[in-house]
Amino acid sequence: MSELGLKNLDDAQVFVIVNKVEHTLTGNLQGPLVINTIGKTAEQFVLAERRWTTRHTLVQLPAHQTPLAAMSA
């Protein structure tokens, strides 16, 4: 908290970078982005715990999915 100047956890937002690899959405849980919403500063933290990975499976997408743009046309 001190690195980002956070006085209160409610002033922080945490984001995860998500990638699409074929039909799988993966998230980088090992390197979340933490944003100080008051001070407008951010940092990517690298977590040392082995249970978090850079390609953690979040969602399996259907193989034959209709793109949203095609649905609205």
Secondary structure, DSSP 8 states (H G I E B T S, - for coil): -TTTT-S-GGGEEEE--EEEETTEEEE--SS-EEEETTTTEEEE-----TT--TTEEEEE--SS---HHHHH-
